[in-house]
Amino acid sequence: MTRYDEDGASAVRSPRHRRGFLFGAGALAAAGWTAGGTGSWFLKPAWSQGGKAIRIGIATDITGAMAPSGNSCWQVAQFAVEQINAAGGIAGRPVELFLEDTATDSKVAVANVRKLIQQQKVDLVIGGILSATRQAIKDPIVNRGRTLYIYPQLYEGEECTPHLFNTGPTPAQQVDTLIPYLIKTVGKKRFALPSANYVWPQLLNKHARTVIEANGGEVVFEEYYPLDQPEYSATINKIRDGKVDCVLSTIVPPGLQPFSKQLYESGFQKNGGHVVSVYFDENSLNFVPERELEGVYSCLDFFHTVDDPYSKAMLAAYDKKFPGSKYLFTAGSSSSGTYRGIRLYEAAVKATNGDTAREATSAALQNAKIANGPGGGAEMVPGKMHAKMNMYIAQCRRTDGKLSWSIVQRDEMVDPKEC
């Protein structure tokens, strides 16, 4: 199998980087944020009542290859915090937000996260999309910065750093039910694992291979490519020649776009093959066209089609807050993990009676629970720094001329099986 150095992730930048920043800057200003320098933004609460504000830092990709996900995250963070402040803050303290652009670039991310720690002196940092970003910024936050860190994205697992809490799904939460469903219900047994070359795909595939083989399936091949790989003809030939019937793809932008196009044009889906991508959701149309999204399977903690009153009301309120935005409140973009993380942090600080010191809040987070959230409630597993949550298997289908994610299986409060 071909492997490349993981540091390749740090060099990926969108060719429309500057243009994307201008759009992002305009959206931030329109949403009430104040610029504090290149890539730095501040959102002041509407009230203070003399209380000392809790300071939350958001580190996400306003620009770069993962900007469609990152812009969803800052919008969701603003939405959650405005809800909290409208209800009186946390233990009577208002919440301020500070935003730094991580730009899908590990070096930029480290420099900008240091601003949150050293200049803004935030009580919490939440963010990071690619695992390469988390790996780069966790030491400046947790060890050097002695600050609490919440990573909200679905990821590869095995992150057990003290004071670093994970509020997105793990491989066990996604793969342990999805793979058996694909093999036993859909009838697909010959898997290809084309992958971007960084830690998330490598460890997710390790777990997926075990589950595939335990359920009578076969991994025909597993390969890794640079994040900006433009050509996949050799890979698609292997899919065809190996009689692969299920492609479990962990290719991410910018390599995702050419892979998706070339696989579709090869006739793989037309000839009965299925594509699975566990980060695909309603935001995926920002990355790939409808024709390539239709029929794809995913497994996430939240889809817009989840039949849950709180989720429906939450989505309606978000759409009212950001009308017409193409940056949707979704799970694969880590929006759901961002909302869940902020609300779990709120529960923890309430438990400390407003004490935001790292040791106190970290101890309280170990037992934090929320009754409602995107896709349902959630609770941290004590001592494990990961959360139980509901999980949903869905297929992207066309109904009345529009694509939506049809829920085919729901699993309640799935254990992350980590740490």
N, C-alpha and C positions, 0 to 999 in steps of 0.2 A: 504494500500500500504506500502511496506517496504522501509524505508529510513535509510541511514547511515550518519555519520558525514562527512561533506564536506572535513574536514582536511585529510581524507583518500587519497585525491589526491596528497598531498605533499609527500607521502611515496612511490609512484610508481616509480620503477626503472627497467630498462631492465636487465634481467639476463646476457645479453651480453654487459653490460655497458662499461667495459674496452676495449673489442675488438672493440666496436663501436667507442670509442674515438680515438683509433689508426687509424682506417680507416678515421675518420673525420679529424684528424690531418694531415694525409698524403694528403688528398684532399685539405685542406686549404693551406698547404705549396706549393702544385703543382699549386694552383691558385694565388700564389704570396703573401700570408699573412705571417706575421712574428709573431712567438710566443712571448708572453709577460708574460708567467707564465701559471700555470695549468688552462686550459679553457679560456685563454685570448689571443686575436689575434689583430693584427693591419695591416691595409692596407694603404700604403702611396700613394698619387696620383702621377702620372707620371710627373707632373709639379707643380710649385708653383708661378713662376713669381713674387715673392716677396709679394704676397697677403697672408693675414692671413687666414689660412684654417678654413673652417666650419667643425665641428667635430660631426659626427653622430655615436651614439652607437646602435649596434644591439644586442638585448637580445633574444636568441632563443635556441632551444634544439638541440645542436650538438650531445648529447648523451641522453639516456633515452628512454622511450617507444614511444615518439613522434619524435624521431630523423629523421625518413624519411621526415617529414614535416619541421622540423627545418633546416635541411641541404639544402632543397630547398630554404628556406627563405634567408640564408646568401648568397647563390649563386645569387639569384635574386637581393638582395641589392647591391652586388658587380657589377652586370651587369648594374643596373640602374645608379649607381654612376659613373661608367666608361663612360657610355653614356654622363652623365652630364659634367664630366671633359673634355671629348673629344670635347665638344661643348663650352668650355671656362669657365666651372664652373658655380657658381651661383653668379650673379652680380660681375663677375670677380674674385671670390674667389674659390679656389680649395676645394674639399670635401675629408676629411679623414674619414675612417671607423674604428671603434673599435668594436670588437666582444667578447661577454661573453656568455658562455654556461649556460643555465638555466636548462638543464638536466632533464626536466619533474619532478622537485623537487622544491617545493616552498621555502624551506629553502636555498637551493643552489642558487636559482634565486635571492633572496633578497641580499645575500652576494655578488654575482657577479655584480648585478646591482649597488650596492653601489660603486664598483670600477669605473664604467662608470661615475658616478656622482662626486665622491670625488677625484679620481686619474686622470681620463682622462678629466674631466670637459667638457663633451660633451654638445653640444647645443640642441640636440634632442636624445631621446631614442625611438626606434621603435622595437616592438617585443612582445613576449608572444604568446603562442598558446592556451593552456587550459585557461579557464576563471579563474581557481584557481590560475594560475600564474599571470594573470593580477591583480587579487584582492590582491595578495601578494606584487607585486612590485610597484603598483601605488602610494602608500603613500611614499615610499623611493624616488620615482622619482618626483612626482608632489608637494607634501606637504613639506616633509623634504628637498628634493633636489632642489625644486623650478626650475624644468626643464620641458620642453615640452615633452609630451609623445604621441606617435601615436600607437594605438592598431590595427593591420592590419587584424585580424582574423574575420571570420563569428562568431557571438556570440548571446547571449540571449537577448540583449538589456538592457535598464534601466541603462546604464552607462552615467551619466551626470556630471561627475566631471570636473570642470573648468580646462582648459589647457590639457585635455585628449581627443584626437580626434580619432574617430573610422572610419576606411576606408574599413572594410569588411561588408558583408550583415547582416541585422538584421532579426528577425523572420518575421516581416511584409513583408520584401522584398522577403523572401524565401517561406513562408507558404501561404500568402494570394492569390497567384496564383496557387501554386502547389496543395494544397488540393482540390480546386474546379475542377482542371484538373483531378485528380485521381478519384474523385467521379462522375463527369458528363461525362468525356470522356472515362476513363479507366473502369469505372463502379465498383469501389471498395468502399465499405461503412462501413465495419466492421474492425476497426483499433485496433491494439495492439501497445502500446508505451513502449517497453523495453528500459531501460535507464541506463547509468552510473550515479552514485550518486554524482553530483556536480551541480553548479548553472546553467550552460548552458542547460543541458537537462530539468531541473526542470522548468525553465522559458519558454523555447521553447515549451515544452509540454503544459504548461498553455495556451499559445497563440494558439497552434495547436488544442487543445481540443475545444476552442471557435469556431474556423473556421470549424472544422469537424462537430460540432453539428449545426452550422448555415447553413450548406450546406446539411443537411439531413443524415449525417453519424453518426456513433456511436463509442465511445471508449469502447471496450470490457474490457480492463484492462490497467493499467499504473503501472509499477513497477520500482524500483531502486535497483542497485546492486553495490558492490564495483568495483572499476576500474579494479581490477585484478581477478574478478570472473571467475572460471574455469569451472563451471558446470551449465548448463541451461536446464536440462531435465524437471524440473517442469514448467519452462516458456514455453517450446515447447509443453508440454501437454496442457497448457492453450490455446495456439494458436490453437491447433487442436480441443480441446473440445469446445472452444468458437466460432468455425467456422469463425475465423479471415481470412479475405481475403487481408489485407494490413498491413504489419509490418513497422511502422515508427520507425526506430532504431536510438537511440542516444548513443548506446554503443560505447566506444572508446578503443583503445589499452591500455593495453594488453588483456582486456576482449573481445574485438571484435573478435579476431581470433577463440577462442572456440565457441562463440555464432554463428558466421557465418557458421562454419563447422557443428555444431550440427543442426542448422536450415535447412541447405541444405540437410543433410543426412536424415532428417525426411521426406523429400519429399514435403515440403511446396511449393516450386517453381514449381516442376514437376506437382503438382496437381492444379496449376492455381493461387497460391498466389503470391503477389507482395511484394518486399522489397523496401523500400525507405530510403535513408540516405543522408541528405542534405550536408554532407561534402565529399561525395564520388566523385572522379574525376580520372584523368589519373594516379595520384600517388597512387591510392588505391591498385594497384597490388603489392606495397611494403608491404601491410598488409594482403590481402586475395588473394587466387588463382582465376584464370579466371572463373572456373566453378561456383564460388559463387558470382562473380561480374556480370556475364551476366544477363541481364534483370532488373537490379536495376535502379530505378529512382533517380534523384538528381535535385536540383535547385540551381544554382550558378551564379555568375557574369561573369564567363568565362569558356569556354571549348576550347580545341584545334580545334574543328570543327566549331567554330564561323566563319561566313563568313564576315570577316572584314580585309581590306588590312593592316592596322597598326598592328593588332594582328598577322597576318600571318608573316609579316616582322620581328616583335619583336621575335616571336618564332624561326624563322630561325636564327636570330642573337644570341639568347641565346644558341641554340643547337651548333652553331659554337664556341661560347665561352667555352661551357662545353660539348664537344663531348663525346657521350657514357655514360653520367651521368645517373644514375637511378633516380636522384632527379630532377624531372621535374618541369617546370614552370606551376603551376596549381592553381586553386582557393581554393579548400578545404584545401590545405596545408598553406593557407594564403599568398602564393607567389603573387597573384594578388593584394591583399591588401597592401603588402609590396611595390610593384612597384608603385601602385597608391598613397600610403602615401608619398613616397619619392618625387614623381613628384608634388604632391599637396604642400608639404613643399617647394620644389623648387619655385613654383609659388608664395607662400607666401613671401619668402625671397626676390624674385625679386621685389615684391610689396613694401617691406620696404627698397629697394635700398641697400640690403646687411646687414641690421641690424638684428642680430640673437638674440637680447635680447628677453626673453620669452614673455613679455607683448606685444611687438610690433609684433612679429611673430604670436603669438596666435590670436591677433586681425585680422591680415591679413589672417590667415587660415580660419577664419569664412566665407570668401567670395571667397576662392580659387577655381579655375576651371582648368581643363585640357581638351583639345579638343580630345586627343587620349590617349588610354591606353589599357590594356587587356580587351577585350570585349566591348570596346568603351570608350567614354569620361566619365567624372565624375565631380561633383561639390558639394562642401560642402553646407549644408543647413544653412544659417546664423543663428547664435545663438543656433544651435542644436547639433553641434559637431559630426554630422554624414553626410554621403555622399549619394547623389542620384547616381544611376548607372543602367546600363542595367542588366536585369536578364534573365536567360535562363533555361527552363525545358528541361532535356535531359534523355534519356534512354540508358544504356550501351547495345549495340547490336554487334553481330558478322557479319562482312562484309569481304568477301574474306579471311576468315580464321582468321581475326584479330578483336579484340574488339575495339570499338570506341564509343564515346558518340554522339548519334544522337539527334540533337536539334529538339524538337517537339513544342516548343513555345518560343517566344521572347517578352519581355515587356520592353518598352523604359523608361529610366530614372525614375526608381521606387523610390518612396519616402520612406525613412527609418521609418517614423512615430515614432520618438523618441524625448525625451526631450521636 
